[in-house]
């Protein structure tokens, strides 16, 4: 293997876009009859890049058989993965190695280690016993492995990736089994599961235009300088706040600013902006790139705005506290006014009740006084009613007597008329008799 990557050793060339790609296939999956391919891409160009992303696919779905088989092993799986690469370094004299350190006593400098995370999803159909499982699966987890050079050519290189991925897998599946005649699969229920899983074991062959021995080598020296410049700016800006502003004012200035919140804020904003401009002017002495200078300056601007926002927050809290105190005082005044009004209403109600009771007593006394008069009136009314009743009775008796007299006269008249009619009839009969007698004679 040593002869393989040393025969065509050459000076590193300027990186091309194609140099950031690598094409891979996993021998372990091929041994399991799963065709597979994946592509990785370095996230950043240059010798300081240590990160890449990988997209891969495995597929052996619906293998053909004349009759349904007892054993089934079909898989379709898509995977996305992020990896960060690093190499172990030589221990310095007097240093001790530990598990979390990247320094070792005898580091293998040609090996690049990586850690990362993955997510995958796909479909499956497995059957190794009576019941088979077919459905959807998806998972997430972490990956670890190493990449080492295998063969170096004039135009490309083959590297080896050995590693594994573990995580949690969710599956939603249908159960199936062979029918009694072994001629077809039949549904036998359904289910789901979430299980920890060793999702991939890798012995992957990688083709690259440049071997891994030329990649993931150096830490960017600009990064520590940039981080140090950012830390210095943040440390220097830690004193840009209200308390330091107050300390920097003279007694006369403090007294003048205390009279108006708006005047105080305006002076504080001017002071903060002066500090921002001063700190931004110091960034040029940090020996960092222009892009990083701009990032540090943006951070200083952000901290300046944050300091002003903090002051605004304090002033709002103060105003809210004053407003709260005013509201509390107003509530107490309203409460006292309400209590006084309640007392006044109670006194008025009591006076009204007393007047009503007095009026009631006076009415009762007047009623008692009028009671005697009322009794006399009642006696007179009774006498008058009796008198009226007697008059009406006499009138009725008189009317009855008159009616009787009238009836008697009518009866007498009728009797006289009757007697007259009888006498006339008798006279007529006598005349007729006399005439008859005369005729007979």
C-alpha positions as CSV (number, residue, x, y, z in Angstrom):
1,X,0.0,0.0,0.0
2,X,2.9,2.3,0.7
3,X,4.3,1.7,-2.8
4,X,0.8,2.5,-4.3
5,X,0.6,6.1,-3.0
6,X,4.2,7.0,-3.3
7,X,5.1,6.0,-6.9
8,X,3.5,9.1,-8.5
9,X,4.1,11.6,-5.7
10,X,4.0,15.1,-7.0
11,X,3.8,18.7,-5.7
12,X,0.3,19.9,-4.9
13,X,-1.3,21.8,-7.6
14,X,-3.8,24.7,-7.5
15,X,-7.2,23.3,-6.5
16,X,-9.9,23.0,-9.2
17,X,-13.6,22.8,-8.7
18,X,-13.6,19.1,-9.7
19,X,-11.0,18.5,-6.9
20,X,-13.7,19.2,-4.4
21,X,-15.8,16.1,-5.5
22,X,-15.3,12.5,-4.6
23,X,-17.2,9.4,-5.9
24,X,-17.7,6.4,-3.7
25,X,-19.1,2.9,-3.5
26,X,-19.4,0.6,-0.4
27,X,-18.0,-2.9,-0.8
28,X,-19.9,-4.1,2.2
29,X,-23.2,-3.2,0.5
30,X,-22.1,-5.0,-2.6
31,X,-21.4,-8.1,-0.6
32,X,-25.0,-7.9,0.7
33,X,-26.2,-7.6,-3.0
34,X,-27.1,-4.0,-2.6
35,X,-25.8,-1.8,-5.5
36,X,-24.8,1.6,-4.2
37,X,-23.1,4.9,-5.1
38,X,-22.5,8.2,-3.3
39,X,-21.0,11.6,-4.0
40,X,-19.2,13.9,-1.5
41,X,-18.5,17.6,-2.0
42,X,-16.1,19.7,0.0
43,X,-17.9,22.7,1.5
44,X,-15.0,25.1,1.1
45,X,-12.1,25.3,-1.4
46,X,-8.5,25.3,-0.4
47,X,-6.2,23.4,2.0
48,X,-8.0,24.7,5.1
49,X,-11.3,23.0,4.3
50,X,-12.2,20.2,6.7
51,X,-15.9,19.8,6.0
52,X,-17.9,18.0,3.3
53,X,-21.4,16.8,2.6
54,X,-22.3,13.4,1.1
55,X,-25.4,12.2,-0.8
56,X,-25.8,8.5,-1.5
57,X,-28.3,5.9,-2.7
58,X,-28.6,2.1,-2.2
59,X,-31.1,0.2,-4.4
60,X,-31.9,-3.5,-5.1
61,X,-35.7,-3.3,-5.2
62,X,-38.0,-6.0,-6.6
63,X,-35.5,-8.6,-7.5
64,X,-37.1,-11.0,-10.0
65,X,-38.2,-14.6,-9.3
66,X,-40.5,-17.0,-11.2
67,X,-42.2,-17.9,-7.9
68,X,-42.4,-16.1,-4.6
69,X,-39.4,-16.9,-2.5
70,X,-39.4,-17.7,1.2
71,X,-36.6,-15.2,1.8
72,X,-36.9,-11.6,0.7
73,X,-34.2,-8.9,0.9
74,X,-35.1,-5.6,-1.0
75,X,-34.0,-2.1,-0.1
76,X,-34.1,1.4,-1.4
77,X,-32.4,4.0,0.8
78,X,-31.3,7.6,0.3
79,X,-28.8,9.2,2.7
80,X,-27.5,12.7,3.4
81,X,-24.5,13.1,5.6
82,X,-22.3,15.9,7.0
83,X,-18.6,15.1,8.0
84,X,-15.9,17.0,9.8
85,X,-12.3,15.8,9.2
86,X,-9.3,16.0,11.5
87,X,-5.9,14.4,11.9
88,X,-3.9,13.5,15.0
89,X,-0.8,15.4,15.7
90,X,2.5,14.7,17.4
91,X,2.8,15.2,21.1
92,X,5.2,17.9,22.2
93,X,7.9,17.1,24.8
94,X,6.3,16.8,28.2
95,X,2.7,16.6,27.0
96,X,0.4,13.8,27.9
97,X,-2.2,12.3,25.6
98,X,-5.8,11.8,26.6
99,X,-8.9,10.6,24.8
100,X,-10.2,14.1,23.9
101,X,-6.9,15.4,22.7
102,X,-5.9,15.5,19.0
103,X,-2.3,14.7,19.9
104,X,-0.8,11.3,20.0
105,X,2.6,9.8,20.7
106,X,2.9,8.1,17.3
107,X,0.2,9.7,15.1
108,X,-0.5,8.2,11.6
109,X,-0.4,11.4,9.7
110,X,-1.7,9.9,6.4
111,X,-5.0,8.9,8.0
112,X,-7.8,11.5,8.1
113,X,-10.5,10.8,10.8
114,X,-14.0,12.2,10.5
115,X,-17.2,12.5,12.6
116,X,-20.6,13.6,11.4
117,X,-24.3,13.2,11.3
118,X,-26.7,11.6,8.8
119,X,-30.3,11.4,7.9
120,X,-31.8,8.6,5.7
121,X,-35.1,7.5,4.4
122,X,-36.4,4.8,2.0
123,X,-38.5,1.6,1.6
124,X,-37.7,-2.0,2.4
125,X,-39.0,-5.5,2.2
126,X,-37.4,-8.2,4.4
127,X,-38.5,-11.7,5.1
128,X,-36.3,-14.2,6.9
129,X,-39.0,-16.1,8.7
130,X,-42.7,-16.8,8.5
131,X,-43.7,-13.1,8.5
132,X,-42.0,-10.5,6.3
133,X,-41.9,-6.8,6.8
134,X,-42.5,-4.2,4.0
135,X,-42.9,-0.5,4.3
136,X,-41.2,2.9,4.9
137,X,-38.1,3.6,7.1
138,X,-36.3,6.7,8.1
139,X,-33.6,7.6,10.6
140,X,-31.0,9.9,12.0
141,X,-27.7,9.3,13.7
142,X,-24.0,9.9,13.9
143,X,-21.1,8.6,11.8
144,X,-17.4,7.9,12.5
145,X,-14.6,6.6,10.4
146,X,-11.2,7.1,8.8
147,X,-10.1,7.8,5.2
148,X,-6.6,6.7,4.0
149,X,-4.8,6.8,0.7
150,X,-4.8,3.5,-1.3
151,X,-3.4,4.2,-4.8
152,X,-2.2,7.4,-6.4
153,X,-2.2,7.8,-10.2
154,X,-1.1,10.6,-12.5
155,X,-4.7,11.8,-12.9
156,X,-6.6,10.7,-9.8
157,X,-6.4,8.6,-6.7
158,X,-8.3,5.8,-4.9
159,X,-8.8,6.1,-1.2
160,X,-10.4,3.8,1.4
161,X,-13.1,4.9,3.9
162,X,-13.6,2.5,6.8
163,X,-16.4,3.5,9.3
164,X,-19.9,3.0,10.6
165,X,-23.1,4.9,11.4
166,X,-25.4,4.3,14.3
167,X,-28.7,6.0,15.2
168,X,-32.4,5.6,15.6
169,X,-34.7,4.2,12.9
170,X,-38.5,4.7,12.5
171,X,-40.3,2.2,10.4
172,X,-44.0,1.9,9.4
173,X,-44.6,-1.5,7.8
174,X,-47.1,-4.2,6.7
175,X,-46.6,-7.8,7.6
176,X,-46.8,-10.4,4.8
177,X,-46.4,-14.1,4.4
178,X,-46.6,-16.9,1.8
179,X,-50.0,-18.5,1.2
180,X,-50.6,-22.2,1.7
181,X,-49.7,-23.0,-1.9
182,X,-46.5,-20.8,-1.9
183,X,-47.8,-19.0,-5.0
184,X,-48.3,-15.5,-3.6
185,X,-47.7,-13.2,-0.7
186,X,-50.7,-12.3,1.5
187,X,-51.1,-9.4,3.9
188,X,-50.8,-10.5,7.6
189,X,-51.3,-7.2,9.5
190,X,-49.3,-4.0,10.0
191,X,-47.2,-2.2,12.7
192,X,-44.6,0.4,13.4
193,X,-41.4,0.6,15.5
194,X,-38.6,3.0,16.6
195,X,-35.4,1.2,17.3
196,X,-31.7,1.9,17.8
197,X,-29.8,0.6,14.8
198,X,-26.4,0.2,13.2
199,X,-27.5,1.7,9.9
200,X,-24.3,1.3,7.9
201,X,-20.9,-0.4,8.0
202,X,-18.5,1.0,5.4
203,X,-15.5,-0.3,3.5
204,X,-15.8,2.3,0.8
205,X,-13.6,2.8,-2.2
206,X,-13.3,6.5,-3.1
207,X,-12.1,8.0,-6.4
208,X,-10.8,11.6,-6.2
209,X,-8.6,13.7,-8.5
210,X,-6.4,14.4,-5.4
211,X,-5.7,11.9,-2.7
212,X,-6.9,12.3,0.9
213,X,-3.3,12.6,1.9
214,X,-3.4,16.1,0.3
215,X,-6.7,17.1,1.9
216,X,-7.9,18.1,5.4
217,X,-4.3,18.9,6.4
218,X,-4.0,22.4,7.9
219,X,-5.9,24.5,10.3
220,X,-6.5,28.0,8.9
221,X,-4.2,30.4,10.9
222,X,-6.5,33.2,10.1
223,X,-9.3,31.6,12.3
224,X,-7.4,32.0,15.6
225,X,-6.5,35.6,14.7
226,X,-10.1,36.4,13.8
227,X,-11.4,34.8,17.0
228,X,-8.8,36.7,19.1
229,X,-9.8,40.0,17.3
230,X,-13.4,39.3,18.1
231,X,-12.7,38.5,21.7
232,X,-10.6,41.7,22.1
233,X,-13.4,43.8,20.6
234,X,-16.0,42.3,22.9
235,X,-13.7,42.7,25.9
236,X,-13.0,46.3,25.2
237,X,-16.7,47.0,24.6
238,X,-17.7,45.5,27.9
239,X,-17.1,48.9,29.6
240,X,-19.5,50.7,27.2
241,X,-22.6,50.8,29.4
242,X,-24.7,53.2,31.5
243,X,-22.6,52.8,34.7
244,X,-19.3,53.7,32.9
245,X,-21.1,56.6,31.1
246,X,-22.3,58.0,34.4
247,X,-18.8,57.7,35.9
248,X,-17.3,59.6,33.0
249,X,-19.6,62.6,33.5
250,X,-18.7,65.6,35.7
251,X,-21.1,66.5,38.5
252,X,-22.3,69.5,36.5
253,X,-22.9,67.4,33.4
254,X,-24.6,64.7,35.5
255,X,-26.9,67.3,37.1
256,X,-27.8,68.8,33.7
257,X,-28.5,65.3,32.2
258,X,-30.6,64.3,35.2
259,X,-33.2,66.9,34.4
260,X,-34.3,65.3,31.1
261,X,-34.4,61.6,30.0
262,X,-34.3,62.6,26.4
263,X,-31.2,64.8,26.9
264,X,-29.6,62.0,28.9
265,X,-30.3,59.4,26.1
266,X,-29.0,61.8,23.4
267,X,-25.7,62.3,25.3
268,X,-25.4,58.5,25.9
269,X,-25.9,57.7,22.2
270,X,-23.2,60.2,21.2
271,X,-20.8,58.7,23.7
272,X,-21.6,55.1,22.5
273,X,-21.0,56.1,18.9
274,X,-17.7,57.7,19.8
275,X,-16.7,54.4,21.4
276,X,-17.9,52.4,18.4
277,X,-15.8,54.5,16.0
278,X,-12.7,54.3,18.2
279,X,-13.0,50.5,18.5
280,X,-13.5,50.1,14.8
281,X,-10.4,52.1,14.2
282,X,-8.4,49.7,16.3
283,X,-9.5,46.6,14.2
284,X,-6.8,47.3,11.6
285,X,-4.1,46.4,14.0
286,X,-5.3,42.8,14.5
287,X,-3.6,41.4,11.4
288,X,-6.7,39.8,9.9
289,X,-8.2,39.7,6.4
290,X,-10.5,42.5,5.2
291,X,-13.5,40.2,5.3
292,X,-12.8,39.4,8.9
293,X,-12.2,43.1,9.7
294,X,-15.7,43.8,8.3
295,X,-17.2,41.0,10.5
296,X,-15.5,42.4,13.6
297,X,-16.7,45.9,12.8
298,X,-20.2,44.6,12.3
299,X,-20.0,43.0,15.7
300,X,-18.8,46.3,17.2
301,X,-21.8,48.1,15.6
302,X,-24.1,45.4,17.0
303,X,-22.7,45.8,20.5
304,X,-23.1,49.6,20.2
305,X,-26.8,49.1,19.3
306,X,-27.1,46.6,22.1
307,X,-25.7,49.1,24.6
308,X,-28.3,51.7,23.4
309,X,-31.0,49.1,23.6
310,X,-30.0,48.2,27.1
311,X,-30.3,51.9,28.1
312,X,-33.7,52.1,26.5
313,X,-34.7,49.1,28.4
314,X,-33.6,50.7,31.7
315,X,-35.4,53.9,30.9
316,X,-38.6,52.1,29.9
317,X,-38.4,50.2,33.2
318,X,-38.0,53.4,35.1
319,X,-40.9,55.0,33.2
320,X,-43.0,51.9,33.7
321,X,-42.1,52.0,37.4
322,X,-43.1,55.7,37.7
323,X,-46.3,55.0,35.8
324,X,-47.0,52.0,38.0
325,X,-46.5,54.2,41.1
326,X,-48.8,56.8,39.6
327,X,-51.4,54.2,38.8
328,X,-51.1,52.8,42.4
329,X,-51.6,56.3,43.9
330,X,-54.6,56.9,41.6
331,X,-56.0,53.5,42.6
332,X,-55.7,54.5,46.3
333,X,-57.3,57.9,45.6
334,X,-60.1,56.2,43.7
335,X,-60.5,53.8,46.5
336,X,-60.7,56.6,49.2
337,X,-63.2,58.5,47.0
338,X,-65.3,55.4,46.5
339,X,-65.2,54.8,50.3
340,X,-66.3,58.4,51.0
341,X,-69.0,58.2,48.4
342,X,-70.2,54.9,49.9
343,X,-70.3,56.6,53.4
344,X,-72.3,59.5,51.9
345,X,-74.7,57.2,50.2
346,X,-75.2,55.2,53.4
347,X,-75.8,58.5,55.4
348,X,-78.3,59.7,52.8
349,X,-80.0,56.4,52.8
350,X,-80.3,56.4,56.6
351,X,-81.7,60.0,56.5
352,X,-84.1,58.9,53.8
353,X,-85.2,55.9,55.9
354,X,-85.6,58.0,59.0
355,X,-87.8,60.5,57.0
356,X,-89.8,57.7,55.6
357,X,-90.4,56.2,59.0
358,X,-91.4,59.7,60.4
359,X,-93.8,60.2,57.5
360,X,-95.2,56.7,58.1
361,X,-95.8,57.5,61.8
362,X,-97.5,60.8,60.9
363,X,-99.7,59.0,58.5
364,X,-100.6,56.4,61.1
365,X,-101.5,59.2,63.6
366,X,-103.6,61.0,61.0
367,X,-105.3,57.7,60.2
368,X,-106.1,57.2,63.9
369,X,-107.5,60.7,64.1
370,X,-109.6,60.2,61.1
371,X,-110.9,56.9,62.4
372,X,-113.6,58.5,64.6
373,X,-114.9,60.7,61.8
374,X,-114.9,57.6,59.6
375,X,-117.1,55.7,62.2
376,X,-119.7,58.6,62.3
377,X,-119.8,58.7,58.6
378,X,-120.4,55.0,58.6
379,X,-123.4,55.3,61.0
380,X,-124.9,58.1,59.0
381,X,-124.3,56.1,55.8
382,X,-126.0,53.1,57.4
383,X,-129.0,55.2,58.6
384,X,-129.3,56.8,55.2
385,X,-129.2,53.4,53.6
386,X,-131.9,52.1,56.0
387,X,-134.0,55.1,55.2
388,X,-133.5,54.7,51.6
389,X,-134.3,51.0,51.9
390,X,-137.5,51.8,53.8
391,X,-138.5,54.4,51.2
392,X,-137.8,52.0,48.4
393,X,-139.8,49.3,50.2
394,X,-142.8,51.7,50.7
395,X,-142.5,52.7,47.1
396,X,-142.6,49.1,46.1
397,X,-145.6,48.4,48.4
398,X,-147.3,51.4,46.9
399,X,-146.6,50.2,43.4
400,X,-147.9,46.8,44.4
401,X,-151.1,48.3,45.8
402,X,-151.5,50.4,42.8
403,X,-151.0,47.3,40.6
404,X,-153.5,45.4,42.7
405,X,-156.0,48.2,42.5
406,X,-155.5,48.4,38.7
407,X,-155.9,44.6,38.5
408,X,-159.1,44.8,40.6
409,X,-160.5,47.6,38.3
410,X,-159.6,45.5,35.3
411,X,-161.2,42.5,36.8
412,X,-164.3,44.5,37.7
413,X,-164.4,46.0,34.2
414,X,-164.0,42.6,32.7
415,X,-166.8,41.2,35.0
416,X,-169.1,44.1,34.1
417,X,-168.4,43.6,30.4
418,X,-169.0,39.9,30.8
419,X,-172.2,40.5,32.7
420,X,-173.3,43.0,30.1
421,X,-172.5,40.6,27.3
422,X,-174.3,37.8,29.1
423,X,-177.3,40.1,29.7
424,X,-177.3,41.1,26.1
425,X,-177.1,37.5,25.0
426,X,-179.9,36.5,27.3
427,X,-182.0,39.4,26.0
428,X,-181.3,38.3,22.5
429,X,-182.1,34.8,23.3
430,X,-185.3,35.9,25.0
431,X,-186.3,37.9,21.9
432,X,-185.5,35.0,19.7
433,X,-187.6,32.7,21.9
434,X,-190.4,35.2,22.0
435,X,-190.3,35.5,18.2
436,X,-190.2,31.7,17.9
437,X,-193.2,31.4,20.2
438,X,-195.0,34.0,18.3
439,X,-194.3,32.2,15.0
440,X,-195.6,29.0,16.6
441,X,-198.7,30.6,17.6
